[in-house]
Amino acid sequence: MRYWFDADSWITTNNGPYPVSIAVGFWRWIDAEINAGRIVSPKQIYDEVVEGREKKDELAIWMRSKKTKGLCITASPEVDEKAHLIGDYVWTNPQYPNHQRLEFSKGGDAWVIAHAWHDKGTVVSWESDRFPNSQRVRIPDVCHHFQEIRCLTLNQLIRELNPRF
C-alpha cells in the first residue's frame, strides 16, 4: 500500500513537530519509506510545497532532492478522471460556498485524493474529520464521501507503521 501525502502533511510536519533540520530520525524514516515506494505525492502537491519557497528553505531543498523518487508523480488519464469526479462532487455539493470550492480547486487536494483512489492507497493529511458539516472542503470529508478512499493523519500513520526513530 502507498501513502499519498498532501501538502499540509509536509508543511505542517516541518513547521511543527518534526523540522527537517532537527528531527533527523523522523526524516530518515520518511526517506526509507520514500525509497521503498510507500510514501509518495503527486506533482501538484510537489509544486504546492516547493514553488514560492526560498531557495534556502529546508523543506523545499529536501523535497527537491526527492522529486524523482516519488514526490512528484504525474497523473495518468485514470487519475485525471477521478480528479474530475472529485471536482464535480465539490462543485455540486450545496454544503460548500463558492469561495471554498475555489480554494479547494486551486490546490492539489483533489489530485492527492484521486491518486490514492486510483492506487487503492491511503491519503495522509493533518486535516481533521471532526466537523463533517464544515463549509470548508476538507480532504477527510471528500474521502469519506467516496467511501473507497482511506484517509489518515500523520499521527495515525505513525501508529500504523510503528517506526522507530
C-alpha positions as CSV (number, residue, x, y, z in Angstrom):
1,M,0.0,0.0,0.0
2,R,1.2,3.5,-0.8
3,Y,0.6,6.5,1.4
4,W,-0.2,9.7,-0.5
5,F,0.9,12.8,1.4
6,D,-0.9,16.1,0.9
7,A,0.9,19.5,1.0
8,D,-0.1,20.2,4.6
9,S,1.5,16.9,5.7
10,W,4.8,18.1,4.5
11,I,4.5,21.7,5.6
12,T,2.9,21.3,9.0
13,T,5.2,18.4,9.8
14,N,8.2,20.5,9.1
15,N,6.9,23.6,10.7
16,G,5.6,21.8,13.8
17,P,6.6,18.5,15.4
18,Y,9.4,17.3,13.0
19,P,11.5,20.1,11.5
20,V,13.8,18.8,8.8
21,S,17.0,20.1,10.5
22,I,16.1,18.9,14.0
23,A,14.1,15.6,13.7
24,V,16.7,13.7,11.8
25,G,15.5,10.3,12.8
26,F,11.9,11.1,11.6
27,W,13.1,12.3,8.2
28,R,15.4,9.2,7.8
29,W,12.4,7.0,8.3
30,I,10.4,9.1,5.8
31,D,13.4,8.8,3.4
32,A,13.4,5.0,3.8
33,E,9.6,4.9,3.1
34,I,10.0,7.0,0.0
35,N,12.9,4.8,-1.2
36,A,10.7,1.8,-0.7
37,G,7.9,3.4,-2.7
38,R,5.4,3.6,0.2
39,I,5.3,7.3,0.7
40,V,4.5,9.4,-2.4
41,S,3.0,12.7,-3.5
42,P,1.5,13.9,-6.8
43,K,3.1,16.6,-8.9
44,Q,0.5,19.1,-7.8
45,I,1.5,18.6,-4.2
46,Y,5.2,18.9,-5.0
47,D,4.5,22.1,-6.8
48,E,2.4,23.5,-4.0
49,V,5.1,22.8,-1.4
50,V,8.2,23.8,-3.5
51,E,7.0,26.7,-5.6
52,G,7.3,30.1,-4.0
53,R,9.6,29.0,-1.2
54,E,13.1,30.5,-0.9
55,K,15.9,28.5,-2.4
56,K,17.4,28.0,1.1
57,D,14.1,26.7,2.6
58,E,14.9,23.4,4.3
59,L,11.7,21.7,3.3
60,A,12.0,22.8,-0.3
61,I,15.6,21.7,-0.6
62,W,14.6,18.3,0.9
63,M,11.6,17.9,-1.4
64,R,13.7,18.8,-4.5
65,S,16.1,16.1,-3.5
66,K,13.3,13.5,-3.5
67,K,11.5,14.8,-6.6
68,T,12.4,11.8,-8.8
69,K,12.0,9.2,-6.1
70,G,8.2,9.5,-5.8
71,L,7.3,13.0,-4.6
72,C,6.3,14.4,-8.0
73,I,4.1,11.7,-9.6
74,T,2.3,12.8,-12.8
75,A,-1.3,11.9,-13.1
76,S,-2.4,9.2,-15.5
77,P,-5.6,9.6,-17.6
78,E,-7.4,7.4,-15.0
79,V,-6.3,9.7,-12.2
80,D,-7.4,12.7,-14.2
81,E,-10.8,11.2,-14.5
82,K,-11.1,10.6,-10.7
83,A,-9.9,14.2,-10.0
84,H,-12.7,15.4,-12.3
85,L,-15.2,13.3,-10.3
86,I,-13.9,14.8,-7.1
87,G,-14.2,18.3,-8.6
88,D,-17.8,17.6,-9.8
89,Y,-18.7,16.5,-6.3
90,V,-17.2,19.6,-4.6
91,W,-18.8,22.0,-7.1
92,T,-22.3,20.4,-6.9
93,N,-22.3,20.0,-3.1
94,P,-24.5,22.7,-1.6
95,Q,-22.6,22.4,1.7
96,Y,-19.7,24.3,0.2
97,P,-19.8,28.0,-0.6
98,N,-18.2,29.1,-3.9
99,H,-15.1,30.7,-2.2
100,Q,-14.4,27.4,-0.5
101,R,-14.9,25.4,-3.8
102,L,-12.4,27.8,-5.5
103,E,-9.9,27.5,-2.7
104,F,-10.1,23.7,-3.0
105,S,-9.7,23.8,-6.8
106,K,-6.6,25.9,-6.6
107,G,-4.5,23.4,-4.7
108,G,-3.5,19.8,-5.1
109,D,-6.0,18.2,-2.7
110,A,-8.2,16.7,-5.5
111,W,-5.1,15.2,-7.0
112,V,-3.8,13.6,-3.9
113,I,-7.2,12.1,-3.3
114,A,-7.5,10.9,-6.9
115,H,-4.1,9.3,-6.9
116,A,-4.9,7.4,-3.7
117,W,-8.3,6.4,-5.0
118,H,-6.9,5.1,-8.3
119,D,-3.9,3.4,-6.5
120,K,-6.1,1.9,-3.7
121,G,-3.7,3.7,-1.4
122,T,-4.2,6.0,1.6
123,V,-4.3,9.8,1.8
124,V,-2.2,11.3,4.6
125,S,-3.4,14.7,5.8
126,W,-3.3,16.7,9.0
127,E,-6.9,17.8,8.2
128,S,-9.5,16.7,10.8
129,D,-12.7,14.8,10.1
130,R,-14.2,16.1,13.4
131,F,-16.6,18.6,11.8
132,P,-18.3,16.8,8.9
133,N,-20.7,19.8,8.3
134,S,-17.9,22.3,7.8
135,Q,-18.2,24.6,4.9
136,R,-14.6,24.2,4.2
137,V,-13.8,21.4,1.7
138,R,-11.6,19.0,3.7
139,I,-9.7,16.0,2.5
140,P,-11.2,13.5,5.0
141,D,-14.7,14.6,4.1
142,V,-14.2,14.1,0.4
143,C,-12.5,10.7,1.1
144,H,-15.4,9.7,3.2
145,H,-17.9,10.7,0.5
146,F,-16.3,8.4,-2.0
147,Q,-16.0,5.6,0.7
148,E,-13.3,3.7,-1.2
149,I,-10.6,6.2,-0.2
150,R,-8.9,5.8,3.2
151,C,-7.5,8.8,5.0
152,L,-5.2,9.0,8.0
153,T,-3.5,11.8,9.9
154,L,0.3,11.6,10.1
155,N,0.0,10.5,13.7
156,Q,-2.3,7.7,12.7
157,L,0.1,6.7,10.0
158,I,3.0,6.6,12.5
159,R,0.9,4.4,14.9
160,E,0.0,2.1,12.0
161,L,3.6,1.7,10.7
162,N,5.2,1.8,14.1
163,P,8.6,3.2,13.1
164,R,11.5,3.6,15.5
165,F,13.2,7.0,15.1
